[in-house]
Amino acid sequence: MGYGQHQSFYLRVNWLRKAIKQLDNNRFFYTESAAEQIGLGKNMVQSLRHWVVATGIVDEVNQGRVYHNISPFGALVDRFDPFIDLNDTASILHYHLVDDLEPSTSWYWFFNVYSGRSGKKADIVEELLTWIAKNETKAPSVNSLKRDIDCLVRLYCPNEKSDDPEEVIQSPLVMLGLLQEDKGIVSKVAPRYTDIGLNALMYCLLSYRDIRGQDVLSVEEIESKELLWGKVYNLQRNEIIRALEQLTVHPYYSISFDRTNKLNTVHLPEISSLEFLQVSYERSERETA
């Protein structure tokens, strides 16, 4: 399980590109001059090392020494959307952040396990502690979990009150509008499917199939199972249906959506998530050229 590895710094919108530009040296994060080269403080560099792995931009390999290699997904982002201008890209970054218990356990728990729609931070931390007690032999410190929840909220909610110029630089995940904080209450927001992006939603389904080997899903599963739309993106059933209807007419790799006899089953096309994403980026690039 992983807690507090962000050093209390949320991901900034320009950090991923900064990291990718340096990772021709796959030991960059361990060089003495890393902070100077990338223009961040030492603790921020440690934070960035966490974020590039957590968002799937980088693969971390331990071969006696730890190396960081740009992942196939990271290479696509670098080529097609390095400044995270597209909601689809931000949505996939979010997906990778919550798609595994490691290295961001609190994020995985909050979006996949936590059933609450809103609550005070202290109450959310208490529920997280209860879940950890049932699933781990050794619990992290309460302060570490508080920092996780604070950071999680700042990652998705606009931060406009700080006097620190670095603190008002937004996270690339703010554009998704998945959370809001008002008067100390943190709430999950149910977005429209267009806020997430159809390409990201298809990527999520195909990634699930890549991992689980399941190429037929029910609407109920997409709505309620971990790692799928209802959990990962807070999508409600009506938006799930609308998105699925749109994906039946995808120009290259459409789904089959069977609604006869109230089966509500989705059959996925034969393409990997990464292949699909590359085709989608290339098509978008041609359309905007």
N, C-alpha and C positions, 0 to 999 in steps of 0.2 A: 504494500500500500504506500501511497506517496502523499505527504502533507507538507505544506509550507515551503516548497521548493522554489516558489516565485520570489522569495525575498521581500514579499509585500509590495512588489511592483507589478501592476497589471501590464499586459501587452500593449505597446503603442503601435499606431498605424504604420510607422515607417521602420519598425525594428526588424521585421522579417527580411525585408530587402537588404538592410544593412548586414544582416547575418549571412545571407546567401552570397553577397559580394565577397565575403571574407573566406568562404568555406572551400576555396580551392586548396586551402591548408586545412585538412580535416582534424588537425590538432589545435586549431585557432583558439578555442576557448581556454586552452591551457598555456598559452604563450604569455610571457610577462608584459608584453606591449599590447595585449588585446584591448584594454580599456582605451588606450590612446588611439589605436588604429580605428576603432569603431565609434569613438566620440561619446562614450558613455562612462559612468562611474563603475567602479569594480563590482559593487553589488548588483548594479543593473546588468552587467555582463553575465553574472551568474544567473540572474533572472531570465535573461534572454536565452541562455543555454537551456533552461527548462522549457521555455515557451516554444522554441523551434522543434523540440522533440514532442512536446505535448500536442501540438497542432498538426503533427505529421509531416512537417516541412523537411525534417531531418531524421535519418535513421541513426540511432546511437548503437555502436558496436563495441563490445568489450572483448579485446583480444590480449589480455594482460595489461594493455593500455586502452583507454577509451578514445574512440574516434567518432567523429560526426560527419556523415556523408549525406549530401542532398538526396532526398528520396525521389522516386519517380513522380510523386505528387508535387513535391517541392520544385522539381524541374519544370513541370507544367505551369505552376504559378509564376515562376521566374520568367518563363517565356511569354505567357499570355496576359497575366494580370499582376505584375510585381508590386503595384501600389494598392492592391486590394480595392479596386473601384467597383467590382461586381458583387452584387448580393450573393450570387451563386458561390463565389470564392469564399466570402466571409462565412457563409453557411456551412461549407465543407470544412473550413478551419474549426468551426464550432463542433461539427460532427466528430472530427478526430479528437478534439479535446475531451469529449464525453463518451467515446466509444470503447474505453477500457478502464479498468480499475487503476492501472498505472499509466502515467505517473501523476495523474490529477484525480485522486480518489474522491475528493469532496465534490468535484464537478460531475463525475460519473454518478455519484449518489444523488446529487441535487436534481439532475435532469432525468435519471432513469429509475430511481428508487423512491425518492421523497414524493409523497402523494399530495402534500399540501399545495394549495394555490397561492397562499399568502401567509405571512407571519413576521414577527419581530425577529431580528437577527439572533438574539439570545435564545429564542424558542427553537429556531432552526438549528443552532449549534447543539442544543439539548437533544433534538431528534437524531442528529448525526451521531452524537455520542452513544445514544441507545443502539443505533444500528451497528456501530463499530464494536461495541461490547458483545454483540451477538456473532460477529464475524471475524474478530481478531483476538489474539491472546494478549497483545500489548497495545494499549490505547495511546495515541499521541497526547501531548499536553492540550489542555483546554485553550490556552492562548494561541497555540498553533492552529487550531480549528477556527478560532475567532478570526485570525488573520486570513485564513482561507475564505471564509464567508465574506469578509470585508472586501477582499480582492475580487472574488467572484462577482459581487454586486458592481464594483467599479469597472469590471470588464465589459458589462452589458449596459450600464446606465451612464448617461452623460455626466461629466464632472466639470462644472462651470464655476465653482465657488473658490477654487484654490488661487493663491497668489503666485504659486510656483509655475513658471511657463511650461515646464515639463509635465506638470500634473493636468494642465488643461488640454494637452494633446490627447485626442480620443483613442480608444481602442477600436480596431477595425470591426469588432463585433457589436458596437453600439448601433450600427445601421440596421441590425436585425430586429431590434425592438422587442427582445424576448423577455426582458425584465423591466420593472419600474420600481422606484423607491419613493414613497411619499409619507412624510411624518413618521419616519422610523419603521414603516411597514414595507417589506419587500414582497412584490407580487409577480407571479408568472403571467405574462401577457400572451394571449392567443392571437397569433399573427394571421394575416391572409397568406395563402400559399404563394402569391406573387412576391411577398416580402422575403420569402426564403429562396425562391427560384426553382423552376421546374428541373433544371439540370442538376442542381444540388439534391433535390428530392429523389430523382432517378439514381443518382450516385449513391445515395443512402441505401436504397433498395438493393442495388447491385452489390454494394459492399456487404450487406447483410447476407446475400446469397453467396458471395465469395467466401465468407467466413463460415456460414452455417450449412451451405450446400442445399438451401431451400429455394427452389425457383417458382413455387406457388405459395402465395400468401393470401390470407383473408383480410378483408377490411378491418375486422375486429383485431387481428394481430397487428396491423399497421397502426391502429389507434392505441393499443394498450401494451404492446410488448416492449421490453427494453431494446434500445438501439434503433427503434423505428420512429416514425414521424410524430405520433401523439406524444411520446416521451421526449425525444430529442429536441423537437421544435415546438412543443406545446400546441400542435395543430389539433383543432377540433374536427369532429366527424364530417361536418358539412364541407369544410375546407379540404379535407382528405378526399372526399368524393369528387370535388371540383378538380383537384389536381390530377387524380387518376383519370378522369374523363379527358383532360387535356393530353395526358401522356399516351392515350390510345391513338392519338393522331400525330405522334412525334414523327417528323419527316424521315428519320433513318432507323431508329430502334424503338418501335412502339411496344407498349405493353398490350396484353389482351385482358380486358376487364369483363368478366362474366357475371352478369347480374340476373341471370335466369334462375327461376325457382329460389330466389333469395339467397343464392350461394355467395354472391359478392366476393369472388375470388379473382386474384391478379396473377397472371402468368408473365414472368419476366423474360425479356429477350436474351439471346445467347451472345453476350458480350461482357467483358469484365468491366468493373467500375472505372478503372484507369483508361482503358481503351475508349469507353463511352465519353469520359471527360475530355480526352484529347480531341475526339471528333467534334464535340460540342464547342470547345474553344476555337477550333479551326473554322467551324461554320460561322461562329459569331464574328471572328476576325474578317472573314470574307464579306459578311453582310455590312460591316461598318467601314470597310476599305473605301 
